[in-house]
Amino acid sequence: MSHEQPFSLVITGARLVDGTGAAPVEDATLVVDDEGVVVHAGPGDQAPAGPAVRTVDAAGRTLLPGFIDTHVHLGVESARQMVRRFEQDSTVEVFRTAERLRATLHAGVTTVRDLGGLPAGYRTAVERGLTEGPRIHTAVRILSHTGGHADFTSECGFDPSSGMGEIADTPDEVRLAVRRLLRSGADVIKVCATGGMSSPYDQPDDEGLTEDEIRTVVEEVARHGGRPVAAHAQGTAGILNAIRGGVTSVEHGYGMTAEARALAGERGTFVVPTLSTVFDGIDKATMEPHHYEKKVRWSSITKENISAAIAEGVRIAMGTDAAMVPHGRNLRELTHLVALGMTPLQAITAGTRTAAELLGLDDETGTLEPGKRADLILCEGDPLADIALLADPANVVLVAQAGVIRKNGLGT
């Protein structure tokens, strides 16, 4: 940046939690250049001098990186709506999806990974400034076998989900399915390694795609420039198949036994436990009966296994499964991570640096360091003392992407 150019944003007097896992810096200053890149994030008395387009006094508040929710479903409002998409007016749903994007951004989430149900056009719309929302990585559809977690087809052949699934039943069909997903613009391939809570025809312990089929997915994306592969995997056998098959992340991981945890540690596999959907998402009034019954049964299993994964240092990234739980309340997930054994600082790191590493974006975002994009939030109070502060979007008083303020509740 030329010295003649004013800084685009300067935030002063903040408590800085930079996302790296380092201790907070009191009375910190953040300086952002005219391209939206962090120039300085650290002690105020070491900040470079110069004019600024906008200066924010953050006294008494905490400055953090924008959070990354690595498991959302922004294309649907709720679990029940997922199997009633055919009833919705597609034009109205575009605007409702835009509302969900905005609510998620205003909750403090500046980047998301959508794992089924969101066309790539929404990613483009956000990139072009046609709507406000988090930056998007999307799987577009979910790769499953016939009768598996993402097969919602009824006996008469009708699909009430309006095409959320991509069905394949052999390694050759899996290759073709991956190619179709890439053609549709997928940034990540999501596969179903097990059955699930919300699926009508199987159980979480049921196996989904075989280890060989999962390995075929990984090989096929590698042939086309590479993409992360995320595995919906709840039961133990499917979790092991997914890790052995080479996936980047295990989603949910409720049956993450000692064997599975050790294998994940050995392979460097990420786990996205989506605790909100286990502990917050049990609402008989908004769920199909089979979904409700499974959730109740699996909550204690999840607590035991994910607590152990945290204690053993498995790589955990924050993800909520938003839609299975309400949109725009994403950072409540941090309270569950803390309840199962993380410190508040570790939970924040799971939602920033570690999540960026999972998405392959850690060179660009996830921490507030010089040279990285100024994706940031300002929170009332000190979430290191009370992590629940971040769960309430009203406490997230400022949100910026690349230095551009998207939410400003400070009145300045």
Secondary structure as a PSIPRED ss2 file (coil, helix, strand):
# PSIPRED VFORMAT (PSIPRED V4.0)

   1 M C   1.000  0.000  0.000
   2 S C   1.000  0.000  0.000
   3 H C   1.000  0.000  0.000
   4 E C   1.000  0.000  0.000
   5 Q C   1.000  0.000  0.000
   6 P C   1.000  0.000  0.000
   7 F E   0.000  0.000  1.000
   8 S C   1.000  0.000  0.000
   9 L E   0.000  0.000  1.000
  10 V E   0.000  0.000  1.000
  11 I E   0.000  0.000  1.000
  12 T E   0.000  0.000  1.000
  13 G E   0.000  0.000  1.000
  14 A E   0.000  0.000  1.000
  15 R E   0.000  0.000  1.000
  16 L E   0.000  0.000  1.000
  17 V C   1.000  0.000  0.000
  18 D C   1.000  0.000  0.000
  19 G C   1.000  0.000  0.000
  20 T C   1.000  0.000  0.000
  21 G C   1.000  0.000  0.000
  22 A C   1.000  0.000  0.000
  23 A C   1.000  0.000  0.000
  24 P C   1.000  0.000  0.000
  25 V E   0.000  0.000  1.000
  26 E E   0.000  0.000  1.000
  27 D E   0.000  0.000  1.000
  28 A E   0.000  0.000  1.000
  29 T E   0.000  0.000  1.000
  30 L E   0.000  0.000  1.000
  31 V E   0.000  0.000  1.000
  32 V E   0.000  0.000  1.000
  33 D C   1.000  0.000  0.000
  34 D C   1.000  0.000  0.000
  35 E C   1.000  0.000  0.000
  36 G C   1.000  0.000  0.000
  37 V E   0.000  0.000  1.000
  38 V E   0.000  0.000  1.000
  39 V E   0.000  0.000  1.000
  40 H E   0.000  0.000  1.000
  41 A E   0.000  0.000  1.000
  42 G E   0.000  0.000  1.000
  43 P E   0.000  0.000  1.000
  44 G H   0.000  1.000  0.000
  45 D H   0.000  1.000  0.000
  46 Q H   0.000  1.000  0.000
  47 A C   1.000  0.000  0.000
  48 P C   1.000  0.000  0.000
  49 A C   1.000  0.000  0.000
  50 G C   1.000  0.000  0.000
  51 P C   1.000  0.000  0.000
  52 A E   0.000  0.000  1.000
  53 V C   1.000  0.000  0.000
  54 R C   1.000  0.000  0.000
  55 T E   0.000  0.000  1.000
  56 V E   0.000  0.000  1.000
  57 D E   0.000  0.000  1.000
  58 A C   1.000  0.000  0.000
  59 A C   1.000  0.000  0.000
  60 G C   1.000  0.000  0.000
  61 R E   0.000  0.000  1.000
  62 T E   0.000  0.000  1.000
  63 L E   0.000  0.000  1.000
  64 L E   0.000  0.000  1.000
  65 P E   0.000  0.000  1.000
  66 G C   1.000  0.000  0.000
  67 F E   0.000  0.000  1.000
  68 I E   0.000  0.000  1.000
  69 D E   0.000  0.000  1.000
  70 T E   0.000  0.000  1.000
  71 H E   0.000  0.000  1.000
  72 V E   0.000  0.000  1.000
  73 H C   1.000  0.000  0.000
  74 L C   1.000  0.000  0.000
  75 G C   1.000  0.000  0.000
  76 V C   1.000  0.000  0.000
  77 E C   1.000  0.000  0.000
  78 S C   1.000  0.000  0.000
  79 A H   0.000  1.000  0.000
  80 R H   0.000  1.000  0.000
  81 Q H   0.000  1.000  0.000
  82 M H   0.000  1.000  0.000
  83 V C   1.000  0.000  0.000
  84 R C   1.000  0.000  0.000
  85 R H   0.000  1.000  0.000
  86 F H   0.000  1.000  0.000
  87 E H   0.000  1.000  0.000
  88 Q C   1.000  0.000  0.000
  89 D C   1.000  0.000  0.000
  90 S H   0.000  1.000  0.000
  91 T H   0.000  1.000  0.000
  92 V H   0.000  1.000  0.000
  93 E H   0.000  1.000  0.000
  94 V H   0.000  1.000  0.000
  95 F H   0.000  1.000  0.000
  96 R H   0.000  1.000  0.000
  97 T H   0.000  1.000  0.000
  98 A H   0.000  1.000  0.000
  99 E H   0.000  1.000  0.000
 100 R H   0.000  1.000  0.000
 101 L H   0.000  1.000  0.000
 102 R H   0.000  1.000  0.000
 103 A H   0.000  1.000  0.000
 104 T H   0.000  1.000  0.000
 105 L H   0.000  1.000  0.000
 106 H H   0.000  1.000  0.000
 107 A C   1.000  0.000  0.000
 108 G C   1.000  0.000  0.000
 109 V E   0.000  0.000  1.000
 110 T E   0.000  0.000  1.000
 111 T E   0.000  0.000  1.000
 112 V E   0.000  0.000  1.000
 113 R E   0.000  0.000  1.000
 114 D E   0.000  0.000  1.000
 115 L C   1.000  0.000  0.000
 116 G C   1.000  0.000  0.000
 117 G C   1.000  0.000  0.000
 118 L C   1.000  0.000  0.000
 119 P C   1.000  0.000  0.000
 120 A H   0.000  1.000  0.000
 121 G H   0.000  1.000  0.000
 122 Y H   0.000  1.000  0.000
 123 R H   0.000  1.000  0.000
 124 T H   0.000  1.000  0.000
 125 A H   0.000  1.000  0.000
 126 V H   0.000  1.000  0.000
 127 E H   0.000  1.000  0.000
 128 R C   1.000  0.000  0.000
 129 G C   1.000  0.000  0.000
 130 L C   1.000  0.000  0.000
 131 T C   1.000  0.000  0.000
 132 E C   1.000  0.000  0.000
 133 G C   1.000  0.000  0.000
 134 P C   1.000  0.000  0.000
 135 R E   0.000  0.000  1.000
 136 I E   0.000  0.000  1.000
 137 H E   0.000  0.000  1.000
 138 T E   0.000  0.000  1.000
 139 A C   1.000  0.000  0.000
 140 V C   1.000  0.000  0.000
 141 R C   1.000  0.000  0.000
 142 I E   0.000  0.000  1.000
 143 L E   0.000  0.000  1.000
 144 S E   0.000  0.000  1.000
 145 H C   1.000  0.000  0.000
 146 T C   1.000  0.000  0.000
 147 G C   1.000  0.000  0.000
 148 G C   1.000  0.000  0.000
 149 H C   1.000  0.000  0.000
 150 A C   1.000  0.000  0.000
 151 D C   1.000  0.000  0.000
 152 F C   1.000  0.000  0.000
 153 T C   1.000  0.000  0.000
 154 S C   1.000  0.000  0.000
 155 E C   1.000  0.000  0.000
 156 C C   1.000  0.000  0.000
 157 G C   1.000  0.000  0.000
 158 F C   1.000  0.000  0.000
 159 D C   1.000  0.000  0.000
 160 P C   1.000  0.000  0.000
 161 S C   1.000  0.000  0.000
 162 S C   1.000  0.000  0.000
 163 G C   1.000  0.000  0.000
 164 M C   1.000  0.000  0.000
 165 G E   0.000  0.000  1.000
 166 E E   0.000  0.000  1.000
 167 I E   0.000  0.000  1.000
 168 A C   1.000  0.000  0.000
 169 D C   1.000  0.000  0.000
 170 T C   1.000  0.000  0.000
 171 P H   0.000  1.000  0.000
 172 D H   0.000  1.000  0.000
 173 E H   0.000  1.000  0.000
 174 V H   0.000  1.000  0.000
 175 R H   0.000  1.000  0.000
 176 L H   0.000  1.000  0.000
 177 A H   0.000  1.000  0.000
 178 V H   0.000  1.000  0.000
 179 R H   0.000  1.000  0.000
 180 R H   0.000  1.000  0.000
 181 L H   0.000  1.000  0.000
 182 L H   0.000  1.000  0.000
 183 R H   0.000  1.000  0.000
 184 S C   1.000  0.000  0.000
 185 G C   1.000  0.000  0.000
 186 A C   1.000  0.000  0.000
 187 D C   1.000  0.000  0.000
 188 V C   1.000  0.000  0.000
 189 I E   0.000  0.000  1.000
 190 K E   0.000  0.000  1.000
 191 V E   0.000  0.000  1.000
 192 C E   0.000  0.000  1.000
 193 A C   1.000  0.000  0.000
 194 T E   0.000  0.000  1.000
 195 G C   1.000  0.000  0.000
 196 G C   1.000  0.000  0.000
 197 M C   1.000  0.000  0.000
 198 S C   1.000  0.000  0.000
 199 S C   1.000  0.000  0.000
 200 P C   1.000  0.000  0.000
 201 Y C   1.000  0.000  0.000
 202 D C   1.000  0.000  0.000
 203 Q C   1.000  0.000  0.000
 204 P C   1.000  0.000  0.000
 205 D C   1.000  0.000  0.000
 206 D C   1.000  0.000  0.000
 207 E E   0.000  0.000  1.000
 208 G C   1.000  0.000  0.000
 209 L C   1.000  0.000  0.000
 210 T C   1.000  0.000  0.000
 211 E H   0.000  1.000  0.000
 212 D H   0.000  1.000  0.000
 213 E H   0.000  1.000  0.000
 214 I H   0.000  1.000  0.000
 215 R H   0.000  1.000  0.000
 216 T H   0.000  1.000  0.000
 217 V H   0.000  1.000  0.000
 218 V H   0.000  1.000  0.000
 219 E H   0.000  1.000  0.000
 220 E H   0.000  1.000  0.000
 221 V H   0.000  1.000  0.000
 222 A H   0.000  1.000  0.000
 223 R H   0.000  1.000  0.000
 224 H C   1.000  0.000  0.000
 225 G C   1.000  0.000  0.000
 226 G C   1.000  0.000  0.000
 227 R C   1.000  0.000  0.000
 228 P C   1.000  0.000  0.000
 229 V E   0.000  0.000  1.000
 230 A E   0.000  0.000  1.000
 231 A E   0.000  0.000  1.000
 232 H E   0.000  0.000  1.000
 233 A E   0.000  0.000  1.000
 234 Q C   1.000  0.000  0.000
 235 G C   1.000  0.000  0.000
 236 T H   0.000  1.000  0.000
 237 A H   0.000  1.000  0.000
 238 G H   0.000  1.000  0.000
 239 I H   0.000  1.000  0.000
 240 L H   0.000  1.000  0.000
 241 N H   0.000  1.000  0.000
 242 A H   0.000  1.000  0.000
 243 I H   0.000  1.000  0.000
 244 R H   0.000  1.000  0.000
 245 G H   0.000  1.000  0.000
 246 G C   1.000  0.000  0.000
 247 V C   1.000  0.000  0.000
 248 T C   1.000  0.000  0.000
 249 S E   0.000  0.000  1.000
 250 V E   0.000  0.000  1.000
 251 E E   0.000  0.000  1.000
 252 H E   0.000  0.000  1.000
 253 G C   1.000  0.000  0.000
 254 Y C   1.000  0.000  0.000
 255 G C   1.000  0.000  0.000
 256 M C   1.000  0.000  0.000
 257 T C   1.000  0.000  0.000
 258 A H   0.000  1.000  0.000
 259 E H   0.000  1.000  0.000
 260 A H   0.000  1.000  0.000
 261 R H   0.000  1.000  0.000
 262 A H   0.000  1.000  0.000
 263 L H   0.000  1.000  0.000
 264 A H   0.000  1.000  0.000
 265 G H   0.000  1.000  0.000
 266 E H   0.000  1.000  0.000
 267 R H   0.000  1.000  0.000
 268 G C   1.000  0.000  0.000
 269 T C   1.000  0.000  0.000
 270 F E   0.000  0.000  1.000
 271 V E   0.000  0.000  1.000
 272 V E   0.000  0.000  1.000
 273 P C   1.000  0.000  0.000
 274 T C   1.000  0.000  0.000
 275 L H   0.000  1.000  0.000
 276 S H   0.000  1.000  0.000
 277 T H   0.000  1.000  0.000
 278 V H   0.000  1.000  0.000
 279 F H   0.000  1.000  0.000
 280 D C   1.000  0.000  0.000
 281 G C   1.000  0.000  0.000
 282 I C   1.000  0.000  0.000
 283 D C   1.000  0.000  0.000
 284 K H   0.000  1.000  0.000
 285 A H   0.000  1.000  0.000
 286 T H   0.000  1.000  0.000
 287 M C   1.000  0.000  0.000
 288 E C   1.000  0.000  0.000
 289 P H   0.000  1.000  0.000
 290 H H   0.000  1.000  0.000
 291 H H   0.000  1.000  0.000
 292 Y H   0.000  1.000  0.000
 293 E H   0.000  1.000  0.000
 294 K H   0.000  1.000  0.000
 295 K H   0.000  1.000  0.000
 296 V H   0.000  1.000  0.000
 297 R H   0.000  1.000  0.000
 298 W H   0.000  1.000  0.000
 299 S H   0.000  1.000  0.000
 300 S H   0.000  1.000  0.000
 301 I H   0.000  1.000  0.000
 302 T H   0.000  1.000  0.000
 303 K H   0.000  1.000  0.000
 304 E H   0.000  1.000  0.000
 305 N H   0.000  1.000  0.000
 306 I H   0.000  1.000  0.000
 307 S H   0.000  1.000  0.000
 308 A H   0.000  1.000  0.000
 309 A H   0.000  1.000  0.000
 310 I H   0.000  1.000  0.000
 311 A H   0.000  1.000  0.000
 312 E C   1.000  0.000  0.000
 313 G C   1.000  0.000  0.000
 314 V C   1.000  0.000  0.000
 315 R C   1.000  0.000  0.000
 316 I E   0.000  0.000  1.000
 317 A C   1.000  0.000  0.000
 318 M C   1.000  0.000  0.000
 319 G C   1.000  0.000  0.000
 320 T C   1.000  0.000  0.000
 321 D C   1.000  0.000  0.000
 322 A E   0.000  0.000  1.000
 323 A C   1.000  0.000  0.000
 324 M C   1.000  0.000  0.000
 325 V E   0.000  0.000  1.000
 326 P C   1.000  0.000  0.000
 327 H C   1.000  0.000  0.000
 328 G C   1.000  0.000  0.000
 329 R C   1.000  0.000  0.000
 330 N H   0.000  1.000  0.000
 331 L H   0.000  1.000  0.000
 332 R H   0.000  1.000  0.000
 333 E H   0.000  1.000  0.000
 334 L H   0.000  1.000  0.000
 335 T H   0.000  1.000  0.000
 336 H H   0.000  1.000  0.000
 337 L H   0.000  1.000  0.000
 338 V H   0.000  1.000  0.000
 339 A H   0.000  1.000  0.000
 340 L C   1.000  0.000  0.000
 341 G C   1.000  0.000  0.000
 342 M C   1.000  0.000  0.000
 343 T C   1.000  0.000  0.000
 344 P H   0.000  1.000  0.000
 345 L H   0.000  1.000  0.000
 346 Q H   0.000  1.000  0.000
 347 A H   0.000  1.000  0.000
 348 I H   0.000  1.000  0.000
 349 T H   0.000  1.000  0.000
 350 A H   0.000  1.000  0.000
 351 G C   1.000  0.000  0.000
 352 T C   1.000  0.000  0.000
 353 R H   0.000  1.000  0.000
 354 T H   0.000  1.000  0.000
 355 A H   0.000  1.000  0.000
 356 A H   0.000  1.000  0.000
 357 E H   0.000  1.000  0.000
 358 L H   0.000  1.000  0.000
 359 L H   0.000  1.000  0.000
 360 G C   1.000  0.000  0.000
 361 L C   1.000  0.000  0.000
 362 D C   1.000  0.000  0.000
 363 D C   1.000  0.000  0.000
 364 E C   1.000  0.000  0.000
 365 T C   1.000  0.000  0.000
 366 G C   1.000  0.000  0.000
 367 T C   1.000  0.000  0.000
 368 L C   1.000  0.000  0.000
 369 E C   1.000  0.000  0.000
 370 P C   1.000  0.000  0.000
 371 G C   1.000  0.000  0.000
 372 K C   1.000  0.000  0.000
 373 R E   0.000  0.000  1.000
 374 A C   1.000  0.000  0.000
 375 D C   1.000  0.000  0.000
 376 L E   0.000  0.000  1.000
 377 I E   0.000  0.000  1.000
 378 L E   0.000  0.000  1.000
 379 C E   0.000  0.000  1.000
 380 E E   0.000  0.000  1.000
 381 G C   1.000  0.000  0.000
 382 D C   1.000  0.000  0.000
 383 P C   1.000  0.000  0.000
 384 L C   1.000  0.000  0.000
 385 A C   1.000  0.000  0.000
 386 D C   1.000  0.000  0.000
 387 I H   0.000  1.000  0.000
 388 A H   0.000  1.000  0.000
 389 L H   0.000  1.000  0.000
 390 L H   0.000  1.000  0.000
 391 A H   0.000  1.000  0.000
 392 D C   1.000  0.000  0.000
 393 P H   0.000  1.000  0.000
 394 A H   0.000  1.000  0.000
 395 N H   0.000  1.000  0.000
 396 V E   0.000  0.000  1.000
 397 V E   0.000  0.000  1.000
 398 L E   0.000  0.000  1.000
 399 V E   0.000  0.000  1.000
 400 A E   0.000  0.000  1.000
 401 Q E   0.000  0.000  1.000
 402 A C   1.000  0.000  0.000
 403 G C   1.000  0.000  0.000
 404 V E   0.000  0.000  1.000
 405 I E   0.000  0.000  1.000
 406 R E   0.000  0.000  1.000
 407 K E   0.000  0.000  1.000
 408 N E   0.000  0.000  1.000
 409 G C   1.000  0.000  0.000
 410 L C   1.000  0.000  0.000
 411 G C   1.000  0.000  0.000
 412 T C   1.000  0.000  0.000
